[in-house]
Amino acid sequence: MCRSIRTLRPPATPEVTDEDIRAAALQYVRKVSGFRAPAAHNREVFDQAVDAVTAATRELLDGLQIRGSAAHRGPHSHTP
């Protein structure tokens, strides 16, 4: 478990920034790869993984529907 990755979904974190999402993605890739900072020959694939995890996390957060919330946060929200 990545203990330094915090929950980003509301209501645990009411406002999530792009920096919050990128930081979580970086921590995840560091944990999975075992590298805090990759060597030069691994930098490109490491950075690509951080970008991919960042995008997947944003998609997840945008798509979540939180019960009891007045409005869905994401771009695909539908308010009754």
C-alpha positions as CSV (number, residue, x, y, z in Angstrom):
1,M,0.0,0.0,0.0
2,C,1.3,3.5,-0.8
3,R,0.8,5.2,2.5
4,S,1.7,8.6,1.2
5,I,-1.1,8.5,-1.4
6,R,-4.2,10.1,0.1
7,T,-7.8,9.7,-0.9
8,L,-8.7,12.3,-3.5
9,R,-12.4,11.7,-3.9
10,P,-15.0,13.9,-2.2
11,P,-15.9,14.3,0.6
12,A,-12.5,13.1,1.9
13,T,-10.9,15.8,-0.3
14,P,-13.4,18.4,-1.3
15,E,-11.2,20.2,-3.9
16,V,-8.6,18.3,-5.8
17,T,-6.0,20.1,-7.9
18,D,-4.1,18.8,-10.9
19,E,-1.0,18.9,-8.7
20,D,-2.7,16.6,-6.2
21,I,-3.5,14.1,-8.9
22,R,0.0,14.2,-10.4
23,A,1.6,13.8,-6.9
24,A,-0.5,10.7,-6.3
25,A,0.5,9.3,-9.7
26,L,4.2,10.0,-9.0
27,Q,4.0,8.2,-5.7
28,Y,2.3,5.2,-7.3
29,V,4.9,4.9,-10.1
30,R,7.7,5.3,-7.6
31,K,6.2,2.5,-5.4
32,V,5.6,0.1,-8.4
33,S,8.9,0.7,-10.1
34,G,11.0,0.8,-6.9
35,F,12.7,4.0,-8.0
36,R,12.4,7.3,-6.3
37,A,14.2,8.9,-9.2
38,P,14.9,6.7,-12.2
39,A,18.2,6.6,-14.0
40,A,18.5,8.6,-17.2
41,H,17.9,5.5,-19.4
42,N,14.6,4.9,-17.5
43,R,13.4,8.5,-17.3
44,E,11.3,8.5,-20.4
45,V,9.3,5.4,-19.5
46,F,9.0,6.5,-15.9
47,D,7.6,9.9,-17.0
48,Q,5.2,8.3,-19.5
49,A,3.9,6.1,-16.7
50,V,3.3,9.1,-14.4
51,D,1.4,10.8,-17.3
52,A,-0.7,7.7,-17.9
53,V,-1.6,7.2,-14.2
54,T,-2.4,11.0,-13.9
55,A,-4.8,10.7,-16.8
56,A,-6.4,7.6,-15.5
57,T,-6.8,9.1,-12.1
58,R,-8.4,12.2,-13.5
59,E,-10.8,10.1,-15.6
60,L,-11.7,8.0,-12.5
61,L,-12.4,11.1,-10.3
62,D,-14.4,12.8,-13.1
63,G,-16.5,9.7,-13.5
64,L,-17.3,8.9,-9.9
65,Q,-20.8,9.5,-8.6
66,I,-20.8,10.3,-4.9
67,R,-23.9,9.4,-3.1
68,G,-25.5,12.2,-1.1
69,S,-23.7,14.9,-3.0
70,A,-25.8,17.7,-4.5
71,A,-24.1,17.6,-7.9
72,H,-21.7,15.2,-9.6
73,R,-18.2,16.8,-10.1
74,G,-17.3,15.4,-13.4
75,P,-17.9,16.6,-17.0
76,H,-20.4,13.8,-17.5
77,S,-22.7,14.8,-14.7
78,H,-26.4,14.8,-14.9
79,T,-28.4,16.5,-12.2
80,P,-32.0,15.3,-11.8
